[in-house]
């Protein structure tokens, strides 16, 4: 789809250039040059990577950061330095918009400071970003070698496997193709599918768990019964059976399947948290004012659970990645290169376990998956501080 992708394209680059003029223009108006240039670069890179999916959100965030540096609340006599009788407490639509954007920008700047505060969490964040950048921009610099390269067979060799060398840092696979090119090009599908699965599982768990805890009664019994039923089913045998009954040839179908299997545990934890929070005075007041279930969930309950939810989303992503790699290694999903899981599967099929020169073909994707998982776990340290005020001070 034009403008909507997770691969760096010329269309995405143009989108990034265009949306980047918004924060840059705001920065020129307020004379905040550094923030404007940084926002423009961020928009160009995000648009280049993901088209509208990356350019539009980054444009909003970059613009809010620029506004936060220049915004002065005219209703606050302390920040505006105005006399009390000069302060007007009426607010136009433009002033409301600017205040909301400045609030978002201040939150993003505080988040950046908190990321830098926790060293291990920041290392994890950098690691995750490096994997995402390599997956999106790497194919531009390291083309994927999909065709067999029989001309690379060394004299006297019985296979095309080769160990690492100056020309091929990770060696060659059973068809003489660069393992490094497969590592660079093979992580995108696995990472994106896992991210989508983790996000869907988290959204489903939060929504159902909050409704079950707030509404109680039949709704609580229904959602709890469904979650208990899913939890009693062993996931791995169920995946094996489903792979035989359903053609799992769509990555988003796989993400939905993993999400449907991973939401019950988090849903039960969210339900327990909501049952505790709904007895608090501010929730009782919101219910007495008849503000509605959506307001109570989004404004009163969700902010108090967001640190727990964010950390569990990371673990949902890890679980989805392991499940996807498992299905690929077992050959239960259509094999479509490049993919880290397919590298492991084909390496085992082609005898890489018994060939010292082929060890990189197996170890490279395993190490890549393990390091990405480690970065996710380290990143949770920063997420805990960002969303839980009790774990930070002086930020």
Buried (B, 14 or more C-beta within 10 A) or exposed (E): EEBEBBBBBEBBBBBBBBBBBBBBBBBEEBEBEEBBBBBBBBBBBBBBBBBBBBBBBBBBBBBBBBBBBBBEBBBEBEEEEBEEEEEEEEEEEEBEEBBEBBBBBBBBBBBEEBBEBBEEBBBBBBBBEEBBEBBBBBBEEBEBBEEEBEEBBEEEEEBBBBBBEEEBEBBBBBBBBBBBBBBBBBBBBBBBBBBBBBBBBBBBBBBBBBBBBBBBEEBBEEBBEBBEEBEEEEBEEEBBEBBEEEEBEEBEBBBBBBBBBBBBBBBBBBBEBBBEBBEEEEBEEBBEEEBEBEBBBEEBBBEBBBBBBBBBBBBBBBBBBBBBBBBBBBBBBEEEBBBBBBBBBBBBEBEBEEBEBBBBBBBBBBEBBEEBBEBBBBBBBBBBBBBBEEEBEEE
